Amino acid sequence: NYAAQDARDIGAALQAQQGGRYRQVEVKVLADATRDEVADGLDWLVRNVTHRDVAMLFLAGHGVLDERGEFWYLPRDGNRDALRRTGIPNRDLTDTLDRIPGKALLFIDACHAGAGGAGMQTRGDVDLSGLINMLSDADRGVVVYASSTGKQLSIEDSRWSNGAFTEALLEGLRGKADLTRD
């Protein structure tokens, strides 16, 4: 329900860092993107990041595992019954991050939809462990932050209008992570 809002909010919070902590921040937000728009965004990231930069890829939305247990990110036009035509496979994510000459961070708030209780909506129990382990390998140098471990649920709540993981990231970017206020 809140994946597009998650993307817009993270983009705005990063843009707010320009001129303060960071000299230059360039943000490309693809809220509610199609498969082709996500693919174009991944290509844009590779073309625009230099060895002096830190790239951040933030994904929020639905994720599914195929019959082999591989993770697929489902964009707005994604269909779990037609993953090859409509989804973004983990190999596209790893290939993109491998091709970035600078440092790379991946933030992923994605699982498949499920029903939750007490007003919470769950995003499912996708096993991201394989993707995280592959990307975090020392040879890749990618730092991965994920909303859940393999069998945990990722949640979102209307009180935040964000996923819980995204809400925690936003709190940190807005200063709550700076305990010493320096």
GIVENWO-V548173 format. One line per field, one symbol per residue. ss: DSSP state (A for helix, B for strand, O for the rest). phi: phi as a letter, one per 40 degrees, with the letter a starting at -180 (. if undefined). psi: psi as a letter, one per 40 degrees, with the letter a starting at -180 (. if undefined). A space follows every 50 residues. Layout:
BEGIN
ss: ???
phi: ???
psi: ???
END
This chain:
BEGIN
ss: OOAAAAAAAAAAAAAOOBOOOBOOOOOOOOOOOOAAAAAAAAAAAAAAOO OOOBBBBBBBBBBBBOOOOOBBBBOOOOOAAAAAAABBBAAAAAAAAAAO OOBBBBBBBBOOOBOOOOOOBBOOOOOOAAAAAAAOOOOOOBBBBBOOOO OOOOBBBOOOOBBAAAAAAAAAAAAAOOOOOO
phi: .bcccdccccdcccccccgccbcabbbbcbcgccdcccdccccddccbcb cccbcbbbbbicbbbcccgccbcbcdccbccadccbbbcdcccccccccc cccbbbbbbaaccabbbfgcbcbhbcccdcccccccddccgccbbbcacd bccbbbaccbfaccccdcccdccchcccccfb
psi: dedddddddddddddeehdcdhdhhhhhhghfiidddddddddddddehi eeihihhhhiaiiihaeeeihhhhadeiheefdddeihidddddddddeh daihhhhhghiiiihiifeihieafhhedddddddeidddfhhhhieiad eiihiihdddfiiddddddddddeeeegdef.
END
